[in-house]
Amino acid sequence: MSLNIVLYQPEIPANTGTIGRSCVLSGSALHLIGPLGFSLDDRMVRRSGMGYWHDIDLYVYESWEDFCVKQPDANPWLVTKHGAHCYHEVSYEDGDWLMFGRESTGIDRAILQEHPERCLRIPMVKREGLSPATTPGPYADPADPDAVSLNLSNAANIVMFEALRQIGFPGMFCHELGE
């Protein structure tokens, strides 16, 4: 086993493709909760997945409710800028679920409020007036310094590889071949 990476209503196919590639190469499953902001046939998903897309252990759910029904034992760590703990301050276990929100608005607040003890954040520099060059969605405010966040695929990889490190990189090798 390894990890379960959950993307809640992802909007950008290239991010999902990149995360999918990391899932294949780490032995992790990818779970997508809809509605998705793109088709899984999108060439950007396949391009970012760099030929690994066909090897993904992929699960797709119509909604959060569908996910909860089909994965009743999942108790995901929720990665959000509203997290009470930093991602490296918790202990991960083999088979854990790591959930990341949509690029423009993150994980719905109602979900976060149901599980505040499971909310994690990635530390970032807080700079007054720092704003994204573009506003990714209708809810983004370019004047809001809290609107700034890491790219979804970068955030997923940061947390995924900390969890993998803690559980001993199951099934992965950390040295050069031939050593």
N, C-alpha and C positions, 0 to 999 in steps of 0.2 A: 504494500500500500504506500501511499505518499500523501499528498495534500489534495484538497478540493478547492479550486479557485472559482469563485462565484462573481459574475459580473451582473449587476443589477441595471437593467435597461441601458446597455451600452449604446452609444450614438455614433461612434467613429469606427468604421470597419478596420482601419489600419491598426488602431490600438488593440482591438480584439484579435486580429491576426498575429500581432507581436506577442501578446499574452498567450495565445494558443501555441505558438512556437515554443515559448518557455515551458509551457505545460508538457508538451511532448518530450522535450529534452530533460525534464526533471521527473518524469513519471507521474505527473499530477493530472487530475481530471479537470475539465473546464465545464462549468455550468453557466448557462446564459438564461437570465430571467427577462422575459419580454414585458412590454413590446420592445423589439430591437429597432434601432434607428436606421437599419440597413438590411439587405437580404444576405443570407449566408452564402449566396452565389456571387456576391459582389467580388469583383476582381481584386479590390484592395485588401480584402480579407485574405484571399489566397496569396497575393503578392507579399504581404507582410508576414504571412506564415511560411514563406520561402520553401514551398514544396512539402512542408511537414503537415499541412492542414488535413490531409487524408488519414494521418496517423493519430489524430486527436481522439482522446477518450471524451467525447462531447455529449452533453445533455442540454436540452433546450426545454424551457418551461414557458407557458403562456403568460404567467403572472406570478407575483409573490405568493398569492394564495395557492396556485398550482404547485409551486416549489415546496411550500409547507406541507401540502398533502402528500406529494411524492417523496419527500425527504423529511419525514417527521422526526427523525433522530438528529438532524443537522442542528448544530448550535453554533452558527458562524461568529467568528471575530469580525466586527464591522469596522472597516477602516474609513475614518472620517476626520475632518478638521475639528469636529466637535468631541473627539475622543478624550476621555479622562486619563488614559494611560498612553505612554509611548509604546510603539509596536515592539520594542526590544525589552520591555519590562514585564512581559508575560511569558509563561511557559507553554510552548506549543507541544502537541502530541501528534504522532503519526495518524493520518486520517483527518486532521483538523480541516475546518472550513474557513476560508478567508474570503470575505465579501467586500467588493469595491463598487461604488456607485457610478451613476451616469456622469459623463464628462461635464455637463453644464450645471447640474444641481446636486450631485451626490446621491446618497441613499435617502429615501424619504424619511423625514423627521419622525413620523409615527413609528416606523420600524426602529429607529435609533432609540426612541423613548421607551420602547418595550424592553430593551436590553442595554441600559446605560453601562452596566459593568462589563459588557463585551465590546465597547467602543474604543478603538485604538486610533492614534494619530501618528503621523510622521513629523518630526520636528522640522521647522523651517524658520528662516529669519523673518521677523516681523518688521516691515518697513512702512512707514507712514506714506500713503499716497501711491504705493506700488500697485499697478493695475495691469491686466493683460493687454496685449497689443490689439487684440480683437475680442469681442464679446461672443462667446461660443453659443449662447442660447438666449431665449427670451427672458430668463430670470437673472442673467448676469448684469452686474452694475460695474462699469469700468472705473467708477470713482471709489468703489469699495475695496479697501486693502484686503479684506477677507476673501475677495473673489479670486485671488491668486492661489493657485495650487499646482502641485506637480502633475505632469502628464500621467494619465491613467496607467499606461503600460510601465512607466518608470516606477510609479508607486506600487503597482502589483509586484514587480520584480524585487523591489527593496524588501517588502514584507515577506514575500514567498521565500526568498533566499535566507532570510533570518530564521524563518520557521524550519526550513530544510537544514540549516546549520545546526539548530538546536536538536533536531531529531537524527542527526548523524548522516545527512545526505544519503538516504536509503536508495540502494541500487545505483548510485552515482559514483564516479571515480574522481579523485581530486589530484591525481598525479599524472605525469605524462605517460603515455603508452610506452612500454618497453622498459620501464624502470623496475 
